[in-house]
């Protein structure tokens, strides 16, 4: 009596299906990573563009220099980790 591996005991298509699911999950993670990087890149470019403006131009669009990060990334409370234990 010989020992067979799980792959040998499984149905012939099961290994291929499992591999296809693993590849699909990997691709989904890669796509999510790329989308997140693109969002981060656009935010950084926006901050750089706003920082390049002078104070008068910023005032014309309703911002002051200290509000640029909040205008791009949202309120500060959205960017920090909330570790309340209540």
C-alpha positions, 0 to 999 in steps of 0.5 A: 500500500502506497501513500498518495499525496493530497493532490493525487487523491483530489479530482483532476481539475481541483488542483487547477481550480485552486491555482486559478483561485490563488492567482485571482486573489493575488491579482486582486491584491496587486490591483488594490495595491496599484490603485492605492499607490495611484491615490497616494501619488495623486495626493502627493502631487496635489500637496506639491502643487498647492505648496507651490502657490503663493499665499495670495493665490491660496487665499483666492481659492479659500485656503491658507498654507496650514490647511493644505494637508487637511484639504487634501487628506481630510480632517486630521482625525481621519489620518491618525490611529484611534486607540480609545479603549472605551 
